[in-house]
Amino acid sequence: MGIQRDASNRPPLKKVVTDPSVNSIINLSGFNLLPRHFSLLQKGLSFVPTPHFNKFSWIKDLNLFARRLALHIFMEKKKEREAKNLGVSSEDYVHLENLLALLDECPPDSVNFSQKFKQKTKFTPSFSDFSNLEVFVNLVTSEIESIRNKDLKWESNLSQNEQLALNELQDVCNIVIKQSDKGGNLVIMDRNDYIAMCMLHLNDKDGYRKLESDPTLVFTKGLETLLTLGVQSKLISDDNHKFLLLKYPTIPTLYCLPKIHKSLISPPGRPIISGNNSLTERVSELVDCYLRPLVLDTPSYVRDTQHVLQKLSEIHVSPGTVLVSLDVITLYNNIPHLVGLQATKHFLSGKHSEQETEFVLSLLEYVLHHNYFLFQNHFYLQTRGTAMGTSCAPSYANLYLAWWEKLFVFSTEMMRFTNYVTKWLRYIDDILFLWQGPIEMLNEWLALLNNNEIGFGLTLVVGGNSIEFLDLNIIINSDLELITTLHRKPTSTNNFLNWSSHHPQNLKRGIPIGQYLRARRNCTSLQDFQLEANLLKNMFLSKGYPRKCLKRAYHRALSNLKG
Protein backbone atom coordinates (compact mmCIF):
# COMPACT_ATOMS: atom_id res chain seq x y z
CA MET A 1 0.00 0.00 0.00
CA GLY A 2 1.46 3.37 -1.05
CA ILE A 3 2.22 6.25 1.30
CA GLN A 4 0.17 9.39 0.73
CA ARG A 5 1.91 12.72 1.27
CA ASP A 6 -0.70 15.08 -0.14
CA ALA A 7 -1.36 17.89 2.36
CA SER A 8 -4.74 18.57 0.75
CA ASN A 9 -5.80 15.06 1.74
CA ARG A 10 -4.76 15.52 5.37
CA PRO A 11 -6.23 12.88 7.67
CA PRO A 12 -8.40 13.95 10.61
CA LEU A 13 -6.40 15.07 13.63
CA LYS A 14 -6.18 12.30 16.21
CA LYS A 15 -5.23 13.10 19.77
CA VAL A 16 -5.50 11.09 22.97
CA VAL A 17 -5.09 13.14 26.13
CA THR A 18 -7.74 11.64 28.38
CA ASP A 19 -5.88 8.38 28.91
CA PRO A 20 -2.30 8.89 30.14
CA SER A 21 -1.63 5.15 29.87
CA VAL A 22 -1.07 5.43 26.10
CA ASN A 23 1.07 7.56 23.82
CA SER A 24 -0.55 10.43 22.02
CA ILE A 25 0.54 10.80 18.41
CA ILE A 26 -0.56 14.12 16.94
CA ASN A 27 -0.36 14.24 13.17
CA LEU A 28 -0.41 17.84 11.94
CA SER A 29 1.13 16.91 8.60
CA GLY A 30 -0.19 15.74 5.27
CA PHE A 31 1.52 12.39 5.75
CA ASN A 32 -0.99 9.54 6.01
CA LEU A 33 -0.04 7.47 9.05
CA LEU A 34 -0.82 3.80 8.61
CA PRO A 35 -1.28 1.29 11.48
CA ARG A 36 2.35 0.17 11.16
CA HIS A 37 3.52 3.77 11.63
CA PHE A 38 1.39 4.16 14.75
CA SER A 39 2.74 0.88 16.11
CA LEU A 40 6.31 2.11 15.65
CA LEU A 41 5.81 5.66 16.90
CA GLN A 42 3.99 4.49 20.03
CA LYS A 43 7.29 2.98 21.15
CA GLY A 44 8.57 6.54 21.63
CA LEU A 45 11.58 8.48 20.40
CA SER A 46 13.80 7.00 23.14
CA PHE A 47 13.27 3.44 21.83
CA VAL A 48 16.46 1.74 20.60
CA PRO A 49 16.17 -1.06 18.00
CA THR A 50 18.29 -4.16 18.54
CA PRO A 51 21.63 -3.55 16.81
CA HIS A 52 23.38 -6.12 14.66
CA PHE A 53 26.59 -7.65 15.98
CA ASN A 54 29.58 -5.42 15.22
CA LYS A 55 33.03 -6.90 15.83
CA PHE A 56 34.79 -3.56 15.62
CA SER A 57 32.57 -1.99 18.31
CA TRP A 58 33.04 -4.93 20.65
CA ILE A 59 36.83 -4.93 20.28
CA LYS A 60 36.94 -1.14 20.66
CA ASP A 61 34.90 -1.31 23.90
CA LEU A 62 37.12 -4.12 25.18
CA ASN A 63 40.26 -2.05 24.64
CA LEU A 64 38.73 1.05 26.22
CA PHE A 65 37.81 -1.03 29.27
CA ALA A 66 41.31 -2.49 29.41
CA ARG A 67 42.81 1.00 29.14
CA ARG A 68 40.88 2.10 32.23
CA LEU A 69 42.19 -0.91 34.15
CA ALA A 70 45.74 -0.27 32.94
CA LEU A 71 45.58 3.40 33.96
CA HIS A 72 44.33 2.43 37.41
CA ILE A 73 47.14 -0.10 37.91
CA PHE A 74 49.71 2.35 36.51
CA MET A 75 48.66 5.11 38.93
CA GLU A 76 48.66 2.71 41.88
CA LYS A 77 52.20 1.59 41.07
CA LYS A 78 53.24 5.23 40.71
CA LYS A 79 51.89 5.97 44.19
CA GLU A 80 53.75 2.96 45.58
CA ARG A 81 57.02 4.28 44.14
CA GLU A 82 56.38 7.76 45.54
CA ALA A 83 55.57 6.28 48.96
CA LYS A 84 58.80 4.26 48.88
CA ASN A 85 60.83 7.36 47.99
CA LEU A 86 59.29 9.18 50.96
CA GLY A 87 59.97 6.26 53.25
CA VAL A 88 56.31 5.67 54.17
CA SER A 89 53.94 2.76 53.68
CA SER A 90 51.28 2.76 50.96
CA GLU A 91 48.56 3.13 53.61
CA ASP A 92 50.29 6.15 55.19
CA TYR A 93 50.81 7.67 51.74
CA VAL A 94 47.03 7.67 51.18
CA HIS A 95 46.56 9.61 54.43
CA LEU A 96 49.31 12.02 53.38
CA GLU A 97 47.55 12.62 50.06
CA ASN A 98 44.31 13.41 51.89
CA LEU A 99 46.09 15.92 54.14
CA LEU A 100 47.69 17.63 51.15
CA ALA A 101 44.30 17.79 49.43
CA LEU A 102 42.85 19.52 52.51
CA LEU A 103 45.66 22.08 52.41
CA ASP A 104 44.92 22.75 48.73
CA GLU A 105 41.21 23.26 49.31
CA CYS A 106 39.87 26.69 48.43
CA PRO A 107 38.45 29.07 51.03
CA PRO A 108 34.67 28.71 51.58
CA ASP A 109 33.72 31.51 49.19
CA SER A 110 36.03 30.55 46.33
CA VAL A 111 35.50 28.07 43.54
CA ASN A 112 37.74 25.04 43.06
CA PHE A 113 37.62 23.91 39.44
CA SER A 114 41.27 22.98 38.90
CA GLN A 115 40.51 19.26 38.41
CA LYS A 116 37.13 19.48 36.68
CA PHE A 117 38.27 21.85 33.93
CA LYS A 118 41.32 19.94 32.74
CA GLN A 119 41.83 17.85 29.63
CA LYS A 120 41.54 14.14 30.28
CA THR A 121 44.80 12.30 29.84
CA LYS A 122 45.39 10.69 26.44
CA PHE A 123 48.12 8.48 27.85
CA THR A 124 47.60 4.74 27.40
CA PRO A 125 49.96 2.38 29.26
CA SER A 126 51.23 -0.55 27.25
CA PHE A 127 49.17 -3.65 28.01
CA SER A 128 52.40 -5.66 27.78
CA ASP A 129 53.47 -4.05 31.07
CA PHE A 130 50.61 -5.92 32.73
CA SER A 131 50.83 -9.56 31.64
CA ASN A 132 47.48 -10.66 33.05
CA LEU A 133 45.67 -7.79 31.36
CA GLU A 134 47.40 -8.44 28.05
CA VAL A 135 46.43 -12.12 28.16
CA PHE A 136 42.83 -11.16 28.98
CA VAL A 137 42.59 -8.71 26.05
CA ASN A 138 44.16 -11.16 23.60
CA LEU A 139 41.89 -14.05 24.62
CA VAL A 140 38.68 -12.02 24.47
CA THR A 141 39.70 -10.41 21.17
CA SER A 142 40.36 -13.86 19.73
CA GLU A 143 36.94 -15.05 20.86
CA ILE A 144 35.24 -12.03 19.29
CA GLU A 145 37.14 -12.51 16.02
CA SER A 146 36.01 -16.14 15.86
CA ILE A 147 32.31 -15.25 16.04
CA ARG A 148 30.49 -15.61 12.74
CA ASN A 149 27.37 -13.56 12.12
CA LYS A 150 25.47 -16.57 10.82
CA ASP A 151 26.06 -18.38 14.12
CA LEU A 152 24.35 -15.64 16.13
CA LYS A 153 20.67 -15.83 16.97
CA TRP A 154 19.76 -12.21 16.35
CA GLU A 155 16.20 -11.24 17.24
CA SER A 156 14.88 -7.83 16.35
CA ASN A 157 12.68 -5.96 18.83
CA LEU A 158 10.75 -4.56 15.87
CA SER A 159 8.20 -6.50 13.87
CA GLN A 160 8.56 -6.68 10.09
CA ASN A 161 5.81 -4.08 9.69
CA GLU A 162 7.48 -1.78 12.23
CA GLN A 163 10.84 -2.13 10.48
CA LEU A 164 9.10 -1.28 7.20
CA ALA A 165 7.52 1.75 8.87
CA LEU A 166 10.92 2.87 10.18
CA ASN A 167 12.44 2.64 6.71
CA GLU A 168 9.52 4.57 5.23
CA LEU A 169 9.68 7.37 7.80
CA GLN A 170 13.44 7.69 7.28
CA ASP A 171 12.83 8.20 3.56
CA VAL A 172 10.20 10.93 4.02
CA CYS A 173 11.94 14.31 3.78
CA ASN A 174 8.95 16.64 4.06
CA ILE A 175 7.92 15.88 7.65
CA VAL A 176 9.47 16.56 11.06
CA ILE A 177 8.82 14.42 14.14
CA LYS A 178 9.34 16.12 17.50
CA GLN A 179 8.32 15.52 21.08
CA SER A 180 5.87 18.12 22.34
CA ASP A 181 7.05 20.80 24.75
CA LYS A 182 4.99 19.30 27.58
CA GLY A 183 3.27 15.98 28.15
CA GLY A 184 5.47 13.63 26.13
CA ASN A 185 3.29 13.61 23.00
CA LEU A 186 4.77 12.92 19.57
CA VAL A 187 4.02 15.65 17.04
CA ILE A 188 4.36 15.16 13.29
CA MET A 189 4.51 18.36 11.24
CA ASP A 190 5.03 19.24 7.61
CA ARG A 191 8.60 20.49 7.30
CA ASN A 192 7.48 23.83 5.90
CA ASP A 193 5.12 24.35 8.85
CA TYR A 194 7.90 23.43 11.27
CA ILE A 195 10.32 25.87 9.63
CA ALA A 196 7.64 28.59 9.76
CA MET A 197 7.14 27.87 13.48
CA CYS A 198 10.87 28.33 14.08
CA MET A 199 11.06 31.44 11.91
CA LEU A 200 8.43 33.14 14.08
CA HIS A 201 11.20 33.39 16.67
CA LEU A 202 14.06 34.16 14.30
CA ASN A 203 12.11 36.98 12.63
CA ASP A 204 12.00 38.79 15.97
CA LYS A 205 14.55 41.53 15.25
CA ASP A 206 14.91 42.37 18.94
CA GLY A 207 15.84 38.81 19.81
CA TYR A 208 17.87 37.49 16.86
CA ARG A 209 20.15 38.77 14.12
CA LYS A 210 21.02 36.97 10.90
CA LEU A 211 24.77 36.72 10.25
CA GLU A 212 26.48 36.92 6.89
CA SER A 213 28.89 34.05 7.53
CA ASP A 214 30.22 31.55 10.06
CA PRO A 215 31.60 33.61 12.98
CA THR A 216 33.42 30.72 14.70
CA LEU A 217 37.00 31.85 13.94
CA VAL A 218 36.39 35.46 14.98
CA PHE A 219 34.53 34.44 18.14
CA THR A 220 37.25 31.94 19.05
CA LYS A 221 39.91 34.66 19.01
CA GLY A 222 37.82 36.76 21.38
CA LEU A 223 37.46 33.88 23.82
CA GLU A 224 41.18 33.10 23.63
CA THR A 225 41.95 36.70 24.61
CA LEU A 226 39.64 36.49 27.64
CA LEU A 227 41.10 33.20 28.84
CA THR A 228 44.67 34.45 28.39
CA LEU A 229 43.85 37.40 30.64
CA GLY A 230 42.49 34.90 33.17
CA VAL A 231 45.78 32.98 33.13
CA GLN A 232 47.81 36.18 33.47
CA SER A 233 45.68 37.17 36.47
CA LYS A 234 46.20 33.69 37.97
CA LEU A 235 42.44 33.11 38.06
CA ILE A 236 42.75 30.01 35.87
CA SER A 237 45.69 27.76 35.01
CA ASP A 238 47.23 26.93 31.65
CA ASP A 239 45.53 23.52 31.86
CA ASN A 240 42.18 25.25 32.42
CA HIS A 241 42.86 27.50 29.41
CA LYS A 242 43.52 24.50 27.16
CA PHE A 243 40.37 22.75 28.33
CA LEU A 244 38.06 25.77 28.06
CA LEU A 245 39.15 26.73 24.54
CA LEU A 246 37.90 24.01 22.22
CA LYS A 247 40.19 23.51 19.25
CA TYR A 248 37.45 22.27 16.93
CA PRO A 249 34.09 23.43 18.32
CA THR A 250 30.80 22.12 16.99
CA ILE A 251 28.44 24.71 15.55
CA PRO A 252 25.23 24.89 17.65
CA THR A 253 21.89 24.26 15.98
CA LEU A 254 18.38 25.44 16.78
CA TYR A 255 15.24 23.33 17.00
CA CYS A 256 11.78 23.96 18.41
CA LEU A 257 9.41 21.84 20.49
CA PRO A 258 5.74 22.34 19.51
CA LYS A 259 3.59 23.74 22.32
CA ILE A 260 0.49 21.70 21.57
CA HIS A 261 -0.93 22.64 24.98
CA LYS A 262 -1.26 26.18 23.56
CA SER A 263 -2.76 25.28 20.18
CA LEU A 264 -3.40 22.16 18.12
CA ILE A 265 -3.95 23.96 14.84
CA SER A 266 -0.80 26.05 14.57
CA PRO A 267 1.23 25.46 17.73
CA PRO A 268 3.95 27.91 18.74
CA GLY A 269 7.38 26.47 19.42
CA ARG A 270 9.82 26.55 22.31
CA PRO A 271 13.27 27.33 20.86
CA ILE A 272 16.14 25.18 22.09
CA ILE A 273 19.76 25.66 21.04
CA SER A 274 21.74 22.43 21.02
CA GLY A 275 25.30 23.38 21.87
CA ASN A 276 27.11 20.15 22.73
CA ASN A 277 30.86 20.70 22.26
CA SER A 278 30.16 24.25 21.09
CA LEU A 279 32.54 27.16 21.57
CA THR A 280 30.81 28.43 24.72
CA GLU A 281 29.83 25.09 26.31
CA ARG A 282 32.78 24.68 28.67
CA VAL A 283 32.99 28.38 29.53
CA SER A 284 29.30 28.27 30.41
CA GLU A 285 29.99 25.32 32.73
CA LEU A 286 32.75 27.31 34.43
CA VAL A 287 30.44 30.31 34.92
CA ASP A 288 27.82 27.98 36.39
CA CYS A 289 30.35 26.77 38.97
CA TYR A 290 30.38 30.33 40.29
CA LEU A 291 26.67 31.09 39.96
CA ARG A 292 25.09 27.88 41.29
CA PRO A 293 26.27 28.29 44.92
CA LEU A 294 24.88 31.84 44.88
CA VAL A 295 21.47 30.52 43.80
CA LEU A 296 21.39 28.10 46.74
CA ASP A 297 21.67 31.04 49.15
CA THR A 298 18.71 33.01 47.75
CA PRO A 299 15.72 33.14 50.16
CA SER A 300 12.98 31.85 47.84
CA TYR A 301 14.97 29.11 46.09
CA VAL A 302 13.57 25.58 45.94
CA ARG A 303 15.65 22.83 44.34
CA ASP A 304 12.90 20.42 43.25
CA THR A 305 9.59 18.86 44.31
CA GLN A 306 11.16 17.14 47.30
CA HIS A 307 12.49 20.48 48.52
CA VAL A 308 9.03 22.03 48.06
CA LEU A 309 7.49 19.25 50.17
CA GLN A 310 10.05 19.89 52.87
CA LYS A 311 9.21 23.60 52.87
CA LEU A 312 5.47 22.90 52.95
CA SER A 313 5.87 20.64 55.98
CA GLU A 314 7.25 23.61 57.91
CA ILE A 315 4.30 25.90 57.17
CA HIS A 316 1.50 26.60 59.65
CA VAL A 317 -1.63 27.59 57.72
CA SER A 318 -3.90 30.23 59.26
CA PRO A 319 -7.63 30.62 58.52
CA GLY A 320 -8.27 32.65 55.36
CA THR A 321 -5.02 31.62 53.66
CA VAL A 322 -5.21 31.45 49.86
CA LEU A 323 -2.81 29.57 47.57
CA VAL A 324 -1.54 31.67 44.65
CA SER A 325 0.93 31.03 41.83
CA LEU A 326 2.84 33.35 39.52
CA ASP A 327 4.45 32.37 36.23
CA VAL A 328 7.08 34.42 34.43
CA ILE A 329 6.35 34.61 30.70
CA THR A 330 9.22 33.36 28.48
CA LEU A 331 11.88 34.21 31.01
CA TYR A 332 15.00 32.85 29.29
CA ASN A 333 14.49 34.70 26.01
CA ASN A 334 13.51 38.00 27.62
CA ILE A 335 16.36 38.80 30.02
CA PRO A 336 18.10 41.98 28.75
CA HIS A 337 21.85 41.40 28.76
CA LEU A 338 22.76 44.58 30.65
CA VAL A 339 20.16 44.04 33.37
CA GLY A 340 21.02 40.34 33.69
CA LEU A 341 24.72 41.13 34.10
CA GLN A 342 23.88 43.81 36.66
CA ALA A 343 21.83 41.31 38.67
CA THR A 344 24.60 38.71 38.52
CA LYS A 345 27.22 41.24 39.63
CA HIS A 346 25.05 42.10 42.64
CA PHE A 347 25.37 38.52 43.94
CA LEU A 348 28.95 37.82 42.81
CA SER A 349 30.44 40.91 44.42
CA GLY A 350 29.21 39.83 47.83
CA LYS A 351 31.10 36.52 47.68
CA HIS A 352 34.16 37.04 45.48
CA SER A 353 36.97 39.52 45.00
CA GLU A 354 36.55 42.37 42.55
CA GLN A 355 39.05 40.82 40.15
CA GLU A 356 37.36 37.42 40.22
CA THR A 357 33.90 38.99 39.89
CA GLU A 358 34.93 40.97 36.82
CA PHE A 359 36.49 37.88 35.23
CA VAL A 360 33.36 35.78 35.73
CA LEU A 361 31.18 38.62 34.41
CA SER A 362 33.38 38.93 31.32
CA LEU A 363 32.96 35.19 30.65
CA LEU A 364 29.19 35.40 31.21
CA GLU A 365 29.00 38.41 28.92
CA TYR A 366 30.90 36.43 26.30
CA VAL A 367 28.44 33.51 26.57
CA LEU A 368 25.46 35.87 26.25
CA HIS A 369 26.83 37.90 23.33
CA HIS A 370 28.23 34.98 21.33
CA ASN A 371 25.27 32.63 21.34
CA TYR A 372 25.26 31.86 17.63
CA PHE A 373 23.72 28.87 15.86
CA LEU A 374 22.85 27.36 12.52
CA PHE A 375 19.32 26.97 11.17
CA GLN A 376 18.43 26.06 7.58
CA ASN A 377 22.03 26.72 6.48
CA HIS A 378 21.97 30.26 7.87
CA PHE A 379 23.83 31.59 10.88
CA TYR A 380 22.01 33.58 13.55
CA LEU A 381 23.01 35.39 16.73
CA GLN A 382 20.74 35.62 19.77
CA THR A 383 20.79 39.27 20.89
CA ARG A 384 18.47 39.08 23.91
CA GLY A 385 18.08 36.58 26.69
CA THR A 386 19.98 33.34 27.09
CA ALA A 387 19.78 30.00 25.30
CA MET A 388 17.86 27.37 27.25
CA GLY A 389 20.46 24.77 26.34
CA THR A 390 23.51 26.45 27.88
CA SER A 391 24.77 25.21 31.27
CA CYS A 392 24.66 28.51 33.16
CA ALA A 393 21.17 29.51 31.94
CA PRO A 394 19.15 28.15 34.92
CA SER A 395 21.50 29.73 37.49
CA TYR A 396 21.61 33.01 35.54
CA ALA A 397 17.80 33.14 35.34
CA ASN A 398 17.51 32.22 39.02
CA LEU A 399 19.79 35.06 40.10
CA TYR A 400 17.97 37.47 37.81
CA LEU A 401 14.66 36.70 39.49
CA ALA A 402 16.20 36.69 42.97
CA TRP A 403 17.47 40.20 42.23
CA TRP A 404 14.00 41.19 40.99
CA GLU A 405 12.45 39.82 44.18
CA LYS A 406 14.86 41.78 46.33
CA LEU A 407 14.60 45.10 44.48
CA PHE A 408 10.95 45.04 43.40
CA VAL A 409 8.74 42.37 44.96
CA PHE A 410 9.87 42.87 48.54
CA SER A 411 10.76 46.55 48.23
CA THR A 412 9.47 49.16 50.68
CA GLU A 413 6.95 50.37 48.08
CA MET A 414 5.43 46.88 47.89
CA MET A 415 5.15 46.29 51.63
CA ARG A 416 1.41 46.96 51.64
CA PHE A 417 1.14 43.80 49.52
CA THR A 418 3.98 41.65 50.85
CA ASN A 419 2.73 42.07 54.41
CA TYR A 420 -0.02 39.64 53.39
CA VAL A 421 2.46 37.07 51.98
CA THR A 422 3.20 34.41 54.60
CA LYS A 423 5.37 32.18 52.38
CA TRP A 424 7.07 32.70 49.01
CA LEU A 425 8.73 29.82 47.10
CA ARG A 426 10.23 29.89 43.61
CA TYR A 427 11.48 27.19 41.25
CA ILE A 428 13.27 29.20 38.52
CA ASP A 429 10.27 30.99 36.92
CA ASP A 430 7.43 29.23 38.76
CA ILE A 431 6.36 30.97 41.97
CA LEU A 432 4.07 29.77 44.77
CA PHE A 433 2.98 31.95 47.66
CA LEU A 434 0.49 31.92 50.52
CA TRP A 435 -1.73 35.01 50.74
CA GLN A 436 -3.70 36.26 53.73
CA GLY A 437 -5.12 39.48 52.38
CA PRO A 438 -8.02 40.78 50.27
CA ILE A 439 -8.25 38.90 46.97
CA GLU A 440 -8.91 42.09 44.99
CA MET A 441 -5.48 43.42 45.97
CA LEU A 442 -3.76 40.62 44.03
CA ASN A 443 -4.69 42.03 40.62
CA GLU A 444 -3.54 45.49 41.70
CA TRP A 445 -0.22 44.03 42.81
CA LEU A 446 0.12 42.04 39.57
CA ALA A 447 -0.40 45.22 37.53
CA LEU A 448 2.37 46.97 39.47
CA LEU A 449 4.75 44.03 39.09
CA ASN A 450 4.06 43.85 35.35
CA ASN A 451 4.79 47.57 35.00
CA ASN A 452 8.55 47.07 34.98
CA GLU A 453 11.55 47.88 32.82
CA ILE A 454 13.41 44.62 33.27
CA GLY A 455 11.96 42.66 30.41
CA PHE A 456 9.27 40.19 31.47
CA GLY A 457 5.60 39.79 32.28
CA LEU A 458 3.73 37.70 34.83
CA THR A 459 0.55 35.66 34.89
CA LEU A 460 -1.28 35.01 38.15
CA VAL A 461 -3.50 32.11 39.26
CA VAL A 462 -5.54 32.38 42.45
CA GLY A 463 -6.10 28.81 43.53
CA GLY A 464 -7.99 29.31 46.77
CA ASN A 465 -7.74 26.10 48.79
CA SER A 466 -5.89 24.18 46.06
CA ILE A 467 -3.33 24.91 43.38
CA GLU A 468 -0.97 23.18 40.94
CA PHE A 469 2.76 23.74 41.41
CA LEU A 470 5.43 21.74 39.57
CA ASP A 471 4.18 18.12 39.72
CA LEU A 472 2.11 18.69 42.86
CA ASN A 473 -1.52 19.39 43.61
CA ILE A 474 -1.33 21.37 46.87
CA ILE A 475 -4.48 21.47 49.00
CA ILE A 476 -5.45 23.16 52.27
CA ASN A 477 -7.75 20.65 53.99
CA SER A 478 -10.46 21.28 56.59
CA ASP A 479 -7.90 20.91 59.40
CA LEU A 480 -5.81 23.73 57.88
CA GLU A 481 -3.11 21.26 56.85
CA LEU A 482 -1.24 21.32 53.55
CA ILE A 483 -1.65 17.99 51.77
CA THR A 484 -0.44 17.01 48.31
CA THR A 485 -1.16 14.64 45.45
CA LEU A 486 0.68 13.95 42.20
CA HIS A 487 -0.24 16.43 39.46
CA ARG A 488 -0.39 15.30 35.84
CA LYS A 489 -0.78 17.87 33.08
CA PRO A 490 -3.85 17.49 30.81
CA THR A 491 -1.55 16.73 27.86
CA SER A 492 0.44 14.15 29.81
CA THR A 493 0.77 10.76 28.10
CA ASN A 494 2.66 7.52 28.57
CA ASN A 495 6.19 8.24 27.36
CA PHE A 496 7.94 5.66 29.53
CA LEU A 497 10.70 3.69 27.85
CA ASN A 498 9.40 0.55 26.15
CA TRP A 499 10.59 -2.62 27.91
CA SER A 500 11.72 -4.18 24.63
CA SER A 501 14.04 -1.26 23.87
CA HIS A 502 17.72 -2.20 23.64
CA HIS A 503 18.69 -0.51 26.92
CA PRO A 504 20.50 -2.06 29.91
CA GLN A 505 18.15 -4.14 32.09
CA ASN A 506 19.19 -2.30 35.24
CA LEU A 507 18.20 1.00 33.68
CA LYS A 508 14.77 -0.33 32.69
CA ARG A 509 14.15 -1.87 36.11
CA GLY A 510 15.04 1.44 37.72
CA ILE A 511 12.36 3.43 35.88
CA PRO A 512 9.33 1.94 37.73
CA ILE A 513 11.19 2.29 41.04
CA GLY A 514 11.72 6.00 40.42
CA GLN A 515 8.12 6.56 39.34
CA TYR A 516 6.55 4.68 42.27
CA LEU A 517 8.83 6.52 44.72
CA ARG A 518 7.83 9.82 43.13
CA ALA A 519 4.13 8.97 43.42
CA ARG A 520 4.49 7.97 47.08
CA ARG A 521 6.51 11.06 47.88
CA ASN A 522 3.99 13.39 46.23
CA CYS A 523 0.88 11.80 47.76
CA THR A 524 0.24 12.63 51.40
CA SER A 525 -2.38 9.91 51.81
CA LEU A 526 -1.92 6.21 51.13
CA GLN A 527 -5.27 6.15 49.33
CA ASP A 528 -4.11 8.72 46.75
CA PHE A 529 -0.89 6.77 46.29
CA GLN A 530 -2.86 3.56 45.62
CA LEU A 531 -4.76 5.34 42.84
CA GLU A 532 -1.52 6.60 41.30
CA ALA A 533 0.13 3.19 41.71
CA ASN A 534 -2.72 1.52 39.83
CA LEU A 535 -2.40 4.05 37.02
CA LEU A 536 1.36 3.51 36.89
CA LYS A 537 0.86 -0.25 36.75
CA ASN A 538 -1.38 0.06 33.70
CA MET A 539 1.04 2.46 32.03
CA PHE A 540 4.04 0.19 32.55
CA LEU A 541 2.14 -2.97 31.56
CA SER A 542 1.18 -1.29 28.29
CA LYS A 543 4.91 -0.75 27.71
CA GLY A 544 5.66 -4.45 28.28
CA TYR A 545 7.13 -4.31 31.80
CA PRO A 546 6.99 -7.59 33.79
CA ARG A 547 4.52 -7.65 36.70
CA LYS A 548 7.28 -8.89 39.01
CA CYS A 549 9.34 -5.78 38.26
CA LEU A 550 6.35 -3.51 39.02
CA LYS A 551 5.50 -5.38 42.22
CA ARG A 552 9.06 -4.95 43.46
CA ALA A 553 8.97 -1.21 42.70
CA TYR A 554 5.60 -0.82 44.44
CA HIS A 555 6.76 -2.50 47.65
CA ARG A 556 9.98 -0.52 47.62
CA ALA A 557 7.97 2.71 47.54
CA LEU A 558 5.93 1.53 50.53
CA SER A 559 9.00 0.45 52.51
CA ASN A 560 10.75 3.72 51.67
CA LEU A 561 7.88 5.58 53.33
CA LYS A 562 8.19 3.46 56.46
CA GLY A 563 11.93 4.05 56.53
Helices and strands as residue ranges (DSSP letters): G 7-9, E 25-27, H 35-41, H 55-86, H 90-104, G 127-129, H 131-146, G 149-151, H 160-171, E 175-179, E 186-190, H 191-202, E 208-210, H 216-232, H 238-244, E 253-258, E 269-274, H 281-296, H 305-313, E 322-328, G 332-334, H 337-348, H 354-369, E 372-375, E 378-382, H 393-404, I 405-409, G 412-414, H 415-418, E 421-427, E 430-435, H 440-450, E 458-464, E 466-469, E 472-476, E 482-486, H 505-522, H 526-542, H 547-562
